[in-house]
Amino acid sequence: MSQPASTPRRRRHLMDPNNPRPQVQGGMSMTSVQKWVMSVLAVTTIGHFSAGLVIAAVFLDTRGVGAQVALDLIAGLVGVLGVAAGFLIHGRRPFTPWLVAGLIPAAIGLYYIL
């Protein structure tokens, strides 16, 4: 007796033109990716500028600490503006509790200055 002819099993790793794979939903749009890249670049660049001002304030050679504290306060303001810029790029309100994160380099600088 001979075996009945059966259809060959479909291989899973090959594409079946009669049964295409479903499209994946939920990808990010080009505008969304551009916003994220721009906000990350803005926040890190401004954050590094703020940290540089803190380092300059710590190593400033003056007799009093007034100039060092003033430069450190400017660094804190720049850090807060950097965090606000990240929120503004995404179209959100810039007044948020996350603004305190911009003061972290200035707080570290005040610790070393005072």
Secondary structure as GFF3:
##gff-version 3
##sequence-region A 1 114
A	DSSP	alpha_helix	30	58	.	.	.	ID=ss1
A	DSSP	alpha_helix	66	89	.	.	.	ID=ss2
A	DSSP	three_ten_helix	97	103	.	.	.	ID=ss3
A	DSSP	alpha_helix	104	113	.	.	.	ID=ss4
###
